[in-house]
Amino acid sequence: MNNDDKKQFLALIKGEDISEIMSLLAEYSNQYSRKMLRLLRWISKWIPFSIMLMHMYGIFDFSRNPKEMFVAHKANWACYTFIYIMVYVLPIVLILMSRFFWLCWKYRIPFFYYFGVNSIHLVYWSWYTTNEMVMAHFAIMAFTLLLYVYGAIDWFCCKSKLGKRMFS
């Protein structure tokens, strides 16, 4: 692509939202690019949700045990760092990818959960979950559940046939 083609292309997309450009690429590009963009869209939708559910289950299971999760050893800091990045930092990076596909607010609920969990870890100043953090995690889980309940009620009232008849 030469400079004239670049200028012409930039003039065409000037003022367009990145989500619209990504949608056009996903729909009209070559087969390889479409498959890659569909995979990235699937990852940005469902990986944060699955990590959130696994973390919720881990906290629930941890809350039933009276002992601490583990004792911190200096030799295991690389392992702690990997776990922290995969559970807490990776989903925060995925929020940027969800912006490219203009996902609705229901797919962004896990990010509220991650922001809450990361803030709990910052307040308690600990990389790993301690028994003191369990109730704060349960509060974040309840807030997240309320957001999903609100989304279900919103869907029922605005999108379902019965809800439209009842609330129109």
PAMAR-546309 format. One line per 2 residues: number of its first residue (from 1); their letters; for each residue x, y, z of N, C-alpha, C, O. Coordinates in steps of 0.02 Angstrom, whole numbers. Layout:
<gukes>
NUM = A = X/Y/Z/X/Y/Z/X/Y/Z/X/Y/Z | ...
</gukes>
This chain:
<gukes>
1 = MN = 42/-58/0/0/0/0/45/62/0/87/70/44 | 36/105/-49/77/165/-53/45/222/-13/-9/213/16
3 = ND = 77/279/-11/54/335/29/-14/362/7/-54/382/48 | -26/363/-59/-90/388/-84/-147/341/-62/-201/365/-42
5 = DK = -135/276/-66/-186/228/-43/-199/236/32/-256/231/55 | -146/246/70/-153/255/143/-195/317/158/-239/315/201
7 = KQ = -180/372/123/-217/434/135/-290/426/116/-334/450/152 | -303/392/61/-372/381/39/-409/336/89/-467/349/105
9 = FL = -376/285/114/-406/240/163/-421/277/228/-475/269/257 | -373/316/252/-382/354/313/-438/406/306/-474/420/354
11 = AL = -445/435/246/-500/482/235/-568/447/238/-617/475/262 | -571/384/215/-633/346/218/-653/329/289/-713/331/306
13 = IK = -605/311/331/-622/288/398/-619/344/450/-630/331/509 | -605/405/429/-600/460/477/-668/470/511/-719/477/477
15 = GE = -667/472/576/-728/483/615/-768/420/629/-817/423/666 | -748/364/602/-783/301/615/-760/271/681/-703/279/701
17 = DI = -805/236/714/-789/202/777/-751/138/761/-763/105/711 | -705/120/805/-664/60/795/-708/-3/794/-692/-51/759
19 = SE = -762/-3/831/-806/-62/832/-839/-72/764/-849/-129/743 | -857/-17/729/-886/-23/663/-835/-50/613/-852/-91/570
21 = IM = -774/-28/619/-721/-52/574/-708/-126/586/-700/-164/539 | -706/-147/650/-696/-217/666/-754/-260/641/-743/-315/617
23 = SL = -815/-235/646/-873/-271/620/-868/-280/544/-883/-334/518 | -847/-227/509/-839/-233/436/-784/-283/419/-793/-323/372
25 = LA = -729/-282/456/-676/-331/443/-700/-402/456/-683/-447/418 | -738/-411/509/-763/-478/525/-812/-504/473/-817/-564/461
27 = EY = -847/-458/440/-898/-479/393/-872/-486/322/-894/-530/285 | -826/-441/301/-808/-438/230/-735/-454/215/-715/-450/157
29 = SN = -695/-471/264/-625/-485/249/-618/-557/225/-668/-593/217 | -556/-579/213/-546/-647/189/-562/-698/244/-570/-679/302
31 = QY = -566/-760/225/-589/-813/271/-546/-819/333/-571/-828/389 | -480/-814/324/-435/-820/381/-446/-764/432/-449/-776/492
33 = SR = -452/-703/407/-463/-646/452/-530/-651/487/-535/-634/546 | -582/-674/451/-647/-680/483/-646/-731/539/-675/-719/592
35 = KM = -613/-787/528/-608/-838/581/-569/-812/641/-588/-824/698 | -516/-775/628/-475/-748/682/-516/-696/722/-514/-696/784
37 = LR = -553/-653/688/-593/-603/723/-650/-635/761/-667/-612/815 | -681/-687/733/-733/-722/771/-705/-755/833/-737/-754/886
39 = LL = -645/-784/827/-613/-813/886/-598/-760/939/-610/-771/998 | -573/-703/918/-559/-649/965/-623/-623/998/-624/-606/1057
41 = RW = -677/-619/959/-741/-598/988/-766/-649/1039/-791/-630/1092 | -760/-713/1022/-781/-766/1069/-739/-763/1133/-766/-769/1188
43 = IS = -674/-753/1126/-630/-748/1184/-649/-688/1227/-652/-694/1288 | -662/-631/1196/-679/-572/1235/-747/-577/1268/-761/-541/1316
45 = KW = -791/-621/1242/-856/-630/1274/-854/-681/1330/-879/-667/1385 | -823/-739/1319/-833/-795/1364/-775/-810/1411/-787/-840/1463
47 = IP = -714/-792/1395/-658/-805/1440/-665/-766/1505/-656/-795/1558 | -682/-700/1503/-691/-665/1568/-747/-696/1610/-741/-700/1671
49 = FS = -801/-717/1578/-857/-748/1615/-835/-813/1647/-852/-826/1705 | -799/-855/1611/-778/-920/1639/-726/-911/1695/-728/-947/1744
51 = IM = -680/-863/1687/-632/-849/1740/-669/-824/1802/-651/-843/1858 | -719/-782/1792/-758/-756/1849/-793/-813/1885/-792/-815/1947
53 = LM = -824/-858/1848/-859/-914/1881/-811/-960/1918/-826/-982/1974 | -753/-974/1889/-704/-1015/1923/-677/-980/1986/-667/-1013/2037
55 = HM = -667/-915/1982/-644/-879/2041/-697/-878/2095/-681/-886/2154 | -760/-869/2076/-814/-871/2125/-818/-939/2160/-825/-943/2221
57 = YG = -812/-992/2121/-813/-1059/2151/-753/-1068/2197/-760/-1097/2251 | -694/-1044/2176/-635/-1050/2218/-643/-1013/2284/-622/-1039/2336
59 = IF = -672/-954/2283/-683/-916/2345/-735/-952/2388/-727/-956/2449 | -788/-977/2357/-838/-1014/2396/-808/-1075/2429/-821/-1088/2488
61 = DF = -768/-1113/2392/-736/-1172/2419/-686/-1153/2474/-681/-1187/2525 | -649/-1099/2463/-601/-1075/2513/-636/-1053/2577/-608/-1061/2631
63 = SR = -695/-1024/2570/-730/-998/2629/-752/-1054/2677/-763/-1041/2736 | -759/-1115/2653/-779/-1170/2696/-721/-1201/2734/-731/-1243/2778
65 = NP = -660/-1180/2718/-601/-1207/2751/-576/-1156/2803/-566/-1098/2786 | -568/-1175/2866/-548/-1126/2917/-475/-1105/2912/-456/-1053/2939
67 = KE = -433/-1143/2877/-362/-1125/2872/-350/-1078/2814/-392/-1071/2770 | -293/-1046/2816/-274/-1002/2760/-261/-1043/2698/-251/-1104/2702
69 = MF = -260/-1009/2641/-252/-1044/2577/-184/-1077/2572/-179/-1137/2557 | -132/-1040/2584/-64/-1067/2584/-18/-1019/2619/-34/-961/2631
71 = VA = 39/-1044/2636/90/-1003/2668/136/-977/2613/160/-1015/2571 | 149/-913/2615/191/-882/2563/264/-899/2575/291/-888/2629
73 = HK = 296/-927/2524/368/-941/2526/401/-900/2471/373/-890/2417 | 461/-877/2485/497/-837/2435/512/-877/2372/518/-849/2318
75 = AN = 520/-942/2379/536/-983/2321/477/-989/2272/487/-1006/2214 | 416/-974/2294/357/-982/2252/331/-916/2222/275/-915/2197
77 = WA = 369/-862/2225/344/-798/2201/330/-799/2126/284/-764/2104 | 367/-837/2088/353/-840/2016/285/-872/2004/247/-850/1960
79 = CY = 269/-923/2042/204/-956/2035/147/-910/2058/95/-907/2025 | 157/-874/2113/107/-826/2136/94/-772/2084/37/-753/2071
81 = TF = 148/-748/2053/142/-696/2002/103/-722/1942/60/-686/1916 | 117/-783/1920/81/-812/1863/7/-818/1879/-35/-800/1837
83 = IY = -10/-843/1937/-81/-851/1956/-115/-784/1959/-171/-776/1934 | -82/-735/1989/-112/-668/1995/-124/-638/1926/-177/-609/1914
85 = IM = -76/-645/1881/-85/-616/1814/-141/-651/1776/-181/-618/1744 | -145/-718/1780/-197/-754/1743/-267/-741/1771/-315/-739/1733
87 = VY = -273/-732/1836/-340/-725/1866/-361/-652/1871/-421/-638/1866 | -315/-606/1881/-334/-537/1894/-314/-488/1839/-352/-441/1826
89 = VL = -257/-497/1809/-233/-448/1760/-258/-465/1689/-277/-419/1653 | -257/-528/1669/-280/-547/1602/-351/-523/1587/-363/-495/1533
91 = PI = -399/-533/1633/-466/-507/1617/-469/-431/1610/-510/-406/1571 | -428/-395/1647/-427/-323/1640/-401/-303/1571/-423/-254/1542
93 = VL = -354/-342/1544/-329/-329/1477/-383/-346/1425/-387/-314/1372 | -423/-396/1439/-476/-416/1392/-530/-364/1384/-567/-364/1335
95 = IL = -537/-318/1433/-587/-266/1426/-571/-221/1366/-617/-195/1334 | -508/-212/1351/-489/-173/1292/-512/-208/1228/-536/-177/1181
97 = MS = -504/-274/1227/-525/-312/1168/-601/-311/1162/-627/-310/1106 | -638/-311/1217/-710/-308/1213/-733/-241/1185/-787/-236/1156
99 = RF = -694/-190/1194/-711/-124/1166/-708/-125/1090/-748/-92/1057 | -661/-162/1062/-655/-165/989/-717/-198/957/-734/-182/900
101 = FW = -750/-242/993/-808/-276/965/-874/-246/989/-928/-270/972 | -870/-193/1029/-928/-157/1053/-979/-204/1084/-1037/-206/1065
103 = LC = -954/-243/1133/-998/-289/1168/-1044/-251/1214/-1025/-199/1241 | -1104/-276/1223/-1152/-242/1265/-1132/-248/1339/-1085/-284/1356
105 = WK = -1167/-212/1381/-1148/-207/1452/-1152/-274/1488/-1119/-284/1538 | -1194/-319/1463/-1201/-384/1497/-1137/-426/1491/-1122/-466/1535
107 = YR = -1099/-416/1438/-1035/-452/1431/-979/-418/1469/-924/-445/1475 | -992/-358/1495/-941/-322/1532/-950/-328/1608/-911/-300/1646
109 = IP = -1001/-364/1630/-1012/-373/1702/-953/-407/1736/-934/-387/1791 | -921/-458/1706/-863/-487/1739/-807/-437/1755/-769/-447/1802
111 = FF = -802/-385/1715/-750/-336/1728/-764/-296/1791/-717/-277/1827 | -828/-283/1807/-845/-252/1871/-822/-297/1928/-797/-275/1979
113 = YY = -833/-362/1918/-811/-411/1968/-735/-408/1977/-711/-407/2034 | -698/-407/1922/-625/-405/1927/-600/-341/1959/-553/-342/1999
115 = FG = -631/-284/1942/-611/-221/1974/-623/-225/2049/-582/-202/2089 | -680/-254/2068/-695/-262/2139/-646/-307/2174/-622/-291/2229
117 = VN = -630/-364/2144/-583/-411/2174/-513/-380/2179/-479/-387/2230 | -492/-346/2127/-426/-313/2130/-425/-259/2183/-374/-249/2217
119 = SI = -480/-223/2192/-481/-172/2245/-479/-204/2314/-450/-176/2360 | -511/-262/2322/-507/-298/2386/-435/-316/2401/-412/-308/2457
121 = HL = -400/-342/2351/-330/-360/2362/-286/-300/2377/-239/-304/2415 | -302/-243/2346/-264/-182/2362/-278/-157/2432/-233/-134/2467
123 = VY = -341/-161/2454/-358/-137/2521/-326/-181/2574/-299/-155/2624 | -327/-246/2565/-296/-291/2614/-221/-299/2602/-187/-331/2642
125 = WS = -195/-272/2549/-124/-271/2532/-95/-341/2532/-45/-356/2565 | -129/-385/2493/-107/-455/2489/-120/-481/2419/-172/-467/2389
127 = WY = -72/-518/2393/-80/-547/2326/-127/-607/2327/-162/-619/2278 | -129/-642/2381/-171/-702/2384/-228/-690/2434/-223/-647/2477
129 = TT = -280/-729/2427/-340/-721/2466/-330/-747/2537/-305/-802/2547 | -349/-707/2586/-345/-727/2655/-416/-735/2682/-465/-715/2650
131 = NE = -422/-762/2742/-488/-772/2772/-522/-705/2786/-584/-702/2786 | -485/-653/2797/-514/-587/2809/-551/-560/2748/-597/-520/2755
133 = MV = -531/-581/2688/-560/-555/2626/-624/-590/2604/-656/-567/2557 | -643/-644/2636/-697/-685/2611/-763/-646/2608/-798/-650/2558
135 = MA = -780/-610/2661/-844/-573/2661/-845/-518/2609/-897/-505/2579 | -789/-486/2597/-786/-435/2544/-796/-467/2476/-828/-438/2432
137 = HF = -768/-527/2466/-779/-562/2403/-852/-582/2395/-879/-577/2340 | -884/-603/2449/-955/-619/2445/-997/-558/2428/-1046/-564/2391
139 = AI = -978/-500/2453/-1014/-438/2435/-1007/-423/2361/-1056/-404/2328 | -948/-432/2334/-937/-422/2262/-977/-473/2222/-1005/-456/2169
141 = MA = -980/-535/2245/-1020/-586/2211/-1094/-568/2211/-1128/-578/2161 | -1119/-542/2267/-1189/-523/2271/-1204/-465/2223/-1255/-465/2190
143 = FT = -1159/-416/2220/-1167/-361/2174/-1168/-385/2101/-1209/-363/2061 | -1124/-431/2085/-1121/-459/2017/-1185/-497/2001/-1212/-491/1946
145 = LL = -1209/-536/2048/-1272/-572/2039/-1330/-524/2028/-1373/-536/1986 | -1332/-469/2065/-1384/-419/2055/-1382/-387/1986/-1434/-373/1957
147 = LY = -1322/-377/1959/-1316/-351/1891/-1345/-400/1840/-1379/-380/1793 | -1332/-465/1850/-1360/-515/1805/-1436/-520/1812/-1471/-530/1762
149 = VY = -1461/-514/1873/-1534/-514/1884/-1565/-454/1850/-1617/-460/1818 | -1534/-396/1856/-1558/-336/1822/-1559/-347/1746/-1606/-327/1712
151 = GA = -1506/-377/1719/-1504/-391/1647/-1559/-438/1626/-1588/-429/1572 | -1574/-489/1666/-1628/-535/1649/-1696/-500/1651/-1738/-512/1608
153 = ID = -1707/-457/1701/-1770/-420/1706/-1776/-372/1647/-1830/-365/1618 | -1721/-338/1630/-1721/-293/1573/-1737/-330/1508/-1776/-306/1467
155 = WF = -1707/-388/1499/-1722/-428/1440/-1795/-448/1439/-1828/-443/1387 | -1822/-470/1496/-1891/-492/1498/-1939/-435/1482/-1986/-443/1444
157 = CC = -1926/-377/1511/-1972/-320/1501/-1968/-290/1432/-2018/-268/1405 | -1909/-289/1402/-1900/-253/1339/-1895/-297/1277/-1908/-274/1222
159 = KS = -1875/-359/1285/-1861/-400/1226/-1908/-460/1217/-1919/-481/1160 | -1936/-487/1270/-1979/-545/1262/-2050/-524/1242/-2071/-468/1257
161 = KL = -2085/-568/1208/-2153/-552/1186/-2200/-541/1244/-2239/-493/1244 | -2196/-584/1295/-2238/-577/1353/-2223/-512/1391/-2269/-476/1412
163 = GK = -2160/-498/1399/-2141/-436/1433/-2163/-374/1396/-2184/-325/1427 | -2158/-375/1330/-2180/-318/1290/-2255/-307/1297/-2278/-251/1302
165 = RM = -2293/-363/1298/-2366/-356/1307/-2384/-331/1376/-2430/-291/1384 | -2347/-354/1428/-2363/-335/1496/-2342/-263/1512/-2377/-228/1549
167 = FS = -2285/-242/1487/-2256/-178/1508/-2255/-124/1454/-2222/-73/1463 | -2289/-134/1399/-2290/-83/1347/-2345/-32/1358/-2352/15/1319
</gukes>
